[in-house]
């Protein structure tokens, strides 16, 4: 029996908690920037931006912990396979811990390579290194949190618990930076502490939902080689796709650094707003991924098409609302993020790009969710590669011609290209559903092959 088509209110009820939970990470970056901005030193804000870019690249290399986990849980629910639901959480959680420990062991070469590639000004380099050296110690807990939250999302159980992390981070950052005067390392320590606390809370919630005995009962299946080969195949595609995306953001930072300290610091302020908006826009994409995964698991093409249509309509309305709000909040936002008047003026000059991007990005984000619902990771990888081949020359040409305006114009081109290429790939995915039902995922489930 095919799953029910979710109503518009049902999609909204699902998406809103996801949005609230998803904005936790960008809100923490925004809080750090705002608190450090009270110090009035653009170098400190720029250093937080450099450090934040490095961690964005690092952690987005593990984006498969989010994407494949949610998709596999959703498809397992569509097949009515409770054991597979648990295993879809245990395997990525194990991978998260191992990956986090590997980052601990490789932290020195990672920091060296990252700072050499980004080439921050001398006044920023030491501060960025100090930030990195503190924040890297939360890596296993950060990655574990990604897998745990994705497992909850796959069941439609995402809630606002992640916002507790934001509140805790804001309180600790204010205490460590403004009261204890620990500077940029205080902001990093606040993030580490809040990430550890939220990981503990999420673990408790998962054990309340599924008792330890049920997790323990499937332990022997966790290390099955065939399942790990499937997971690895999908994860390689997602990792490559994510590296291309984060590399594009890192290249923006590198281009901004060449324009000078003020543009680099302004872009950090603007990027925090963009990342927050991107996570807000991602709510209906996640709804399409979860409900679409269930439709694919049940082999129902008609239900999948209706889910995509309804998610697209809601996404369009939501992006229009967010774009309108961004134009309104500009004066408040730039003043809240820094007390440096010249920096406020620089950030305000480029703000229209941030306000316009939601109307362009929304389609790329929606298609990310749809294609991940079918585990079409190869398509996501290939379309991202095509988009980057358009983006990179655009960035170099436009930044040379228009300066920082050119950098933001290139980002808009990247998102538009992603949207176009994924739209062209949709008919192939749609026609495959119902012909090949999604069994426990093979390397290309559902006839197959997202901030």
C-alpha positions as CSV (number, residue, x, y, z in Angstrom):
1,X,0.0,0.0,0.0
2,X,1.5,3.4,-1.0
3,X,2.2,6.0,1.7
4,X,-0.2,8.9,2.1
5,X,0.6,12.1,0.3
6,X,1.4,14.6,3.0
7,X,-0.8,17.7,3.0
8,X,0.5,21.2,2.9
9,X,0.0,21.7,6.7
10,X,1.7,18.3,7.3
11,X,4.8,19.5,5.3
12,X,4.8,22.8,7.2
13,X,4.6,21.0,10.6
14,X,7.5,18.8,9.6
15,X,9.7,21.6,8.1
16,X,9.4,24.2,10.8
17,X,11.1,22.1,13.6
18,X,13.7,21.1,11.0
19,X,14.5,24.7,10.2
20,X,14.7,25.7,13.9
21,X,17.1,22.8,14.6
22,X,19.1,23.3,11.4
23,X,19.9,26.9,12.1
24,X,21.7,26.0,15.3
25,X,25.1,25.7,13.7
26,X,25.0,29.0,11.7
27,X,23.5,30.8,14.7
28,X,26.5,29.7,16.7
29,X,28.8,31.2,14.1
30,X,26.6,34.4,14.1
31,X,26.8,34.6,17.9
32,X,30.6,34.2,17.8
33,X,30.8,36.9,15.2
34,X,28.5,39.3,17.1
35,X,30.3,38.8,20.4
36,X,33.7,39.2,18.8
37,X,32.4,42.2,16.9
38,X,31.9,44.0,20.3
39,X,35.7,44.1,20.5
40,X,35.8,46.5,17.5
41,X,38.7,44.8,15.8
42,X,38.1,43.7,12.2
43,X,41.1,41.3,12.4
44,X,39.4,39.3,15.1
45,X,36.2,38.9,13.0
46,X,38.2,38.0,10.0
47,X,40.1,35.4,12.0
48,X,36.8,33.8,13.1
49,X,35.8,33.8,9.4
50,X,39.0,32.1,8.4
51,X,38.7,29.5,11.2
52,X,35.0,29.0,10.5
53,X,35.7,28.4,6.8
54,X,38.2,25.8,7.6
55,X,35.8,23.9,9.9
56,X,33.0,24.3,7.3
57,X,35.3,22.6,4.7
58,X,36.3,19.9,7.2
59,X,32.9,19.1,8.6
60,X,31.1,19.2,5.2
61,X,33.5,16.5,4.1
62,X,31.4,14.4,6.5
63,X,28.1,15.6,5.1
64,X,27.2,12.0,4.2
65,X,26.5,11.6,7.9
66,X,23.5,13.8,7.4
67,X,22.3,13.1,3.9
68,X,22.7,9.3,3.6
69,X,21.5,8.7,7.2
70,X,18.2,10.6,6.7
71,X,17.6,9.0,3.3
72,X,18.3,5.4,4.5
73,X,16.1,5.8,7.6
74,X,13.2,7.2,5.5
75,X,13.5,4.4,3.0
76,X,13.6,1.7,5.7
77,X,10.4,3.2,7.2
78,X,8.8,3.0,3.8
79,X,9.8,-0.7,3.7
80,X,8.5,-1.3,7.2
81,X,11.9,-2.6,8.4
82,X,12.6,-1.5,12.0
83,X,15.9,-3.3,12.2
84,X,17.2,-1.3,9.2
85,X,16.1,1.9,10.8
86,X,18.4,1.2,13.8
87,X,21.3,0.1,11.6
88,X,20.9,3.2,9.5
89,X,21.8,5.2,12.6
90,X,24.4,3.0,14.2
91,X,26.7,2.8,11.2
92,X,27.1,6.5,10.6
93,X,27.5,7.1,14.3
94,X,30.4,4.7,14.3
95,X,31.8,6.4,11.2
96,X,31.4,9.8,13.0
97,X,33.5,8.8,16.0
98,X,36.2,7.2,13.9
99,X,36.3,10.3,11.6
100,X,36.5,12.7,14.6
101,X,39.4,10.8,16.1
102,X,41.2,10.9,12.7
103,X,40.7,14.7,12.7
104,X,42.3,14.9,16.1
105,X,45.3,12.9,14.9
106,X,45.7,15.0,11.7
107,X,44.9,18.4,13.2
108,X,48.4,19.9,12.7
109,X,48.8,19.2,9.0
110,X,45.1,20.2,8.4
111,X,45.7,23.6,10.1
112,X,48.9,24.1,8.2
113,X,47.4,23.3,4.8
114,X,44.2,25.3,5.4
115,X,45.9,28.5,6.5
116,X,48.4,28.3,3.6
117,X,45.6,27.9,1.1
118,X,43.4,30.7,2.5
119,X,46.4,33.1,2.9
120,X,44.9,35.4,5.5
121,X,46.7,38.7,6.3
122,X,49.5,38.5,8.9
123,X,47.3,40.2,11.5
124,X,44.7,37.5,11.1
125,X,46.9,34.4,10.8
126,X,47.9,33.9,14.4
127,X,44.3,34.5,15.7
128,X,42.9,32.1,13.2
129,X,45.4,29.4,14.2
130,X,44.5,29.9,17.9
131,X,40.8,29.5,17.1
132,X,41.4,26.3,15.2
133,X,43.6,24.8,17.9
134,X,40.8,25.0,20.4
135,X,37.7,24.1,18.3
136,X,39.2,21.0,16.7
137,X,38.9,19.1,20.0
138,X,35.1,18.9,19.6
139,X,35.4,17.1,16.2
140,X,34.2,13.6,17.3
141,X,31.2,15.1,19.2
142,X,30.3,17.4,16.3
143,X,30.3,14.6,13.8
144,X,28.4,12.3,16.2
145,X,25.8,15.0,16.6
146,X,25.4,15.2,12.8
147,X,24.6,11.5,12.6
148,X,22.3,11.6,15.6
149,X,20.2,14.5,14.3
150,X,20.0,13.0,10.8
151,X,18.6,9.7,12.3
152,X,15.9,11.7,14.2
153,X,15.1,13.7,11.1
154,X,14.6,10.5,9.0
155,X,11.9,9.5,11.4
156,X,10.2,12.9,11.3
157,X,11.2,13.5,14.9
158,X,13.3,16.6,14.5
159,X,12.6,19.1,17.3
160,X,14.0,22.3,18.7
161,X,16.5,20.8,21.0
162,X,19.4,22.1,18.9
163,X,18.3,25.6,19.8
164,X,19.4,24.8,23.3
165,X,22.9,24.6,21.9
166,X,22.6,28.2,20.5
167,X,21.4,29.6,23.8
168,X,24.2,27.9,25.7
169,X,26.8,29.0,23.1
170,X,25.6,32.6,23.3
171,X,25.8,32.6,27.1
172,X,29.3,31.0,27.2
173,X,30.7,33.1,24.4
174,X,29.6,36.3,26.1
175,X,31.0,35.1,29.4
176,X,34.4,33.9,28.0
177,X,35.0,36.8,25.6
178,X,33.4,39.8,27.2
179,X,33.8,38.9,30.9
180,X,36.8,36.6,31.1
181,X,38.5,38.5,28.2
182,X,39.7,35.2,26.5
183,X,39.3,36.7,23.0
184,X,38.9,34.5,20.0
185,X,39.8,31.4,21.9
186,X,37.0,32.1,24.3
187,X,34.5,31.9,21.4
188,X,36.0,28.6,20.3
189,X,35.8,27.2,23.8
190,X,32.1,28.2,24.0
191,X,31.4,26.3,20.8
192,X,33.3,23.2,22.0
193,X,31.4,23.2,25.3
194,X,28.0,23.7,23.8
195,X,28.6,21.0,21.2
196,X,29.5,18.5,23.9
197,X,26.3,19.3,25.9
198,X,24.0,18.9,22.9
199,X,25.5,15.6,22.0
200,X,24.8,14.3,25.5
201,X,21.2,15.6,25.3
202,X,20.6,14.0,21.9
203,X,22.0,10.7,23.1
204,X,19.5,10.8,26.0
205,X,16.6,11.5,23.6
206,X,17.6,8.6,21.3
207,X,17.7,6.2,24.2
208,X,14.4,7.4,25.5
209,X,12.9,6.7,22.0
210,X,14.6,3.3,21.5
211,X,15.8,1.5,24.6
212,X,19.4,0.3,24.8
213,X,18.3,-3.3,24.5
214,X,17.0,-2.8,21.0
215,X,20.2,-1.1,19.9
216,X,22.2,-3.9,21.4
217,X,20.2,-6.5,19.6
218,X,21.3,-5.4,16.2
219,X,25.0,-4.9,17.1
220,X,26.2,-7.9,15.2
221,X,24.9,-6.5,11.9
222,X,26.6,-3.1,12.3
223,X,29.9,-4.3,10.7
224,X,28.4,-6.2,7.7
225,X,30.8,-5.7,4.8
226,X,28.1,-5.5,2.2
227,X,26.2,-2.7,4.0
228,X,29.4,-0.7,4.5
229,X,30.3,-1.1,0.8
230,X,26.9,0.4,-0.1
231,X,27.3,3.2,2.4
232,X,30.9,3.9,1.3
233,X,29.8,4.1,-2.4
234,X,27.1,6.7,-1.7
235,X,29.3,8.5,0.8
236,X,32.2,9.0,-1.7
237,X,29.8,10.7,-4.1
238,X,28.4,12.9,-1.3
239,X,31.9,13.7,0.0
240,X,33.1,14.7,-3.5
241,X,30.0,16.8,-4.1
242,X,30.4,18.5,-0.7
243,X,34.1,19.1,-1.2
244,X,33.3,20.9,-4.4
245,X,30.7,23.1,-2.6
246,X,32.9,23.9,0.4
247,X,35.9,24.4,-1.9
248,X,33.7,27.0,-3.7
249,X,33.1,28.8,-0.4
250,X,36.7,28.6,0.5
251,X,37.7,30.1,-2.8
252,X,35.3,33.0,-2.1
253,X,37.2,33.5,1.2
254,X,40.5,33.4,-0.6
255,X,39.4,35.9,-3.2
256,X,38.0,38.2,-0.4
257,X,41.3,38.0,1.4
258,X,43.1,39.4,-1.7
259,X,40.8,42.4,-1.6
260,X,41.9,43.5,1.9
261,X,41.0,43.1,5.6
262,X,37.7,45.2,5.4
263,X,36.2,43.2,2.6
264,X,37.3,39.9,4.2
265,X,35.7,40.9,7.5
266,X,32.5,42.1,5.8
267,X,32.2,38.9,3.9
268,X,32.4,37.0,7.2
269,X,29.5,39.0,8.5
270,X,27.5,38.5,5.3
271,X,28.3,34.8,5.1
272,X,26.9,34.2,8.6
273,X,23.6,35.6,7.4
274,X,23.7,33.5,4.2
275,X,24.4,30.3,6.1
276,X,21.5,31.0,8.5
277,X,19.2,31.7,5.5
278,X,20.4,28.5,3.7
279,X,19.4,26.4,6.7
280,X,16.1,28.1,6.9
281,X,15.5,27.4,3.3
282,X,16.4,23.8,3.7
283,X,13.4,22.8,5.8
284,X,11.1,21.9,2.9
285,X,14.0,20.2,1.1
286,X,14.4,18.0,4.1
287,X,10.6,17.3,4.1
288,X,10.9,16.3,0.5
289,X,13.8,14.0,1.3
290,X,12.0,12.3,4.2
291,X,8.5,11.9,2.7
292,X,10.0,11.3,-0.8
293,X,12.2,8.6,0.6
294,X,9.2,6.8,2.1
295,X,7.4,7.0,-1.3
296,X,10.5,5.6,-3.1
297,X,10.8,2.9,-0.4
298,X,7.2,1.9,-1.2
299,X,7.8,2.2,-5.0
300,X,5.1,4.9,-5.5
301,X,6.0,7.4,-8.3
302,X,2.6,9.2,-8.1
303,X,3.2,10.0,-4.4
304,X,6.7,11.2,-5.0
305,X,5.6,13.6,-7.8
306,X,2.9,15.1,-5.5
307,X,5.4,15.5,-2.7
308,X,7.8,17.3,-5.0
309,X,5.1,19.6,-6.3
310,X,3.8,20.6,-2.9
311,X,7.3,21.0,-1.5
312,X,8.2,23.2,-4.5
313,X,5.2,25.5,-4.0
314,X,5.9,25.9,-0.3
315,X,9.6,26.5,-1.0
316,X,8.8,29.3,-3.4
317,X,6.6,31.1,-1.0
318,X,9.1,30.7,1.8
319,X,12.0,32.0,-0.2
320,X,9.9,35.1,-1.2
321,X,9.1,35.7,2.5
322,X,12.7,35.3,3.6
323,X,14.1,37.6,0.8
324,X,11.6,40.3,1.8
325,X,12.6,40.0,5.5
326,X,16.3,40.3,4.6
327,X,15.8,43.6,2.9
328,X,14.0,44.9,6.0
329,X,16.5,43.7,8.7
330,X,19.7,44.9,7.0
331,X,20.2,48.0,9.3
332,X,19.6,46.0,12.5
333,X,21.8,43.1,11.4
334,X,25.0,44.9,10.4
335,X,24.9,47.1,13.5
336,X,24.3,44.0,15.7
337,X,27.3,42.2,14.2
338,X,30.0,44.9,14.7
339,X,30.5,48.2,16.4
340,X,33.1,49.2,13.7
341,X,31.4,51.9,11.6
342,X,33.5,51.5,8.4
343,X,32.9,47.8,8.6
344,X,29.1,48.3,9.0
345,X,29.2,50.5,5.9
346,X,31.1,47.9,3.9
347,X,28.8,45.0,4.9
348,X,25.7,47.1,4.1
349,X,27.0,47.8,0.6
350,X,27.0,44.1,-0.3
351,X,23.9,43.2,1.6
352,X,21.5,43.2,-1.4
353,X,23.3,40.0,-2.7
354,X,22.5,38.2,0.6
355,X,18.8,39.3,0.3
356,X,18.5,38.2,-3.3
357,X,20.2,34.8,-3.0
358,X,17.2,33.0,-1.4
359,X,15.2,33.3,-4.6
360,X,18.1,31.6,-6.5
361,X,19.3,29.0,-3.9
362,X,15.9,27.6,-3.1
363,X,15.7,25.3,-6.1
364,X,19.1,23.9,-5.7
365,X,18.3,23.1,-2.0
366,X,14.9,21.5,-2.9
367,X,16.5,19.3,-5.6
368,X,19.2,18.2,-3.1
369,X,16.5,16.8,-0.9
370,X,14.6,15.1,-3.7
371,X,17.7,13.4,-5.1
372,X,18.9,12.4,-1.7
373,X,15.6,10.7,-1.0
374,X,16.4,8.3,-3.8
375,X,20.1,8.1,-2.8
376,X,21.0,9.5,-6.3
377,X,24.4,10.5,-5.0
378,X,26.1,10.2,-8.4
379,X,23.8,12.7,-9.9
380,X,24.4,15.2,-7.1
381,X,28.1,14.7,-7.5
382,X,28.1,15.2,-11.3
383,X,25.7,18.2,-11.4
384,X,27.9,19.9,-8.7
385,X,31.0,19.3,-10.8
386,X,29.2,20.9,-13.8
387,X,28.1,23.9,-11.7
388,X,31.7,24.4,-10.4
389,X,33.1,24.4,-13.9
390,X,30.8,27.4,-14.5
391,X,31.5,29.0,-11.1
392,X,35.3,29.1,-11.0
393,X,35.9,31.1,-14.2
394,X,33.0,33.4,-13.3
395,X,34.6,34.0,-9.9
396,X,38.0,35.0,-11.3
397,X,36.6,37.1,-14.1
398,X,33.9,38.9,-12.0
399,X,36.1,39.5,-8.9
400,X,38.7,41.1,-11.2
401,X,36.1,43.3,-12.8
402,X,33.8,44.1,-10.0
403,X,35.7,43.4,-6.8
404,X,33.7,42.0,-3.9
405,X,30.4,42.5,-5.9
406,X,31.9,40.0,-8.4
407,X,32.5,37.5,-5.7
408,X,28.9,37.5,-4.6
409,X,27.7,37.5,-8.2
410,X,29.7,34.3,-8.8
411,X,28.1,32.7,-5.8
412,X,24.7,33.5,-7.4
413,X,25.8,31.9,-10.6
414,X,26.9,28.7,-8.8
415,X,23.5,28.3,-7.2
416,X,21.7,29.0,-10.4
417,X,23.8,26.5,-12.3
418,X,23.1,23.8,-9.7
419,X,19.4,24.4,-9.9
420,X,19.4,24.1,-13.7
421,X,21.4,20.9,-13.9
422,X,19.4,19.2,-11.2
423,X,16.1,20.2,-12.9
424,X,17.3,18.6,-16.1
425,X,18.0,15.3,-14.2
426,X,14.6,15.1,-12.5
427,X,12.7,13.3,-15.3
428,X,15.2,10.4,-15.1
429,X,14.7,10.0,-11.4
430,X,10.9,10.3,-11.6
431,X,10.6,7.7,-14.4
432,X,12.8,5.2,-12.4
433,X,10.5,5.1,-9.4
434,X,8.0,2.2,-9.6
435,X,10.3,0.3,-12.1
436,X,13.0,-0.4,-9.5
437,X,11.8,-0.3,-5.9
438,X,14.3,0.7,-3.3
439,X,15.6,-2.4,-1.6
440,X,18.1,-2.1,1.2
441,X,20.2,0.4,-0.7
442,X,22.5,-0.8,-3.3
443,X,25.1,1.5,-4.8
444,X,22.3,2.9,-7.0
445,X,19.0,2.4,-5.3
446,X,15.7,3.5,-6.8
447,X,17.3,3.3,-10.2
448,X,19.8,5.7,-8.7
449,X,22.7,7.3,-8.6
450,X,21.7,19.5,-1.4
451,X,23.5,24.6,1.9
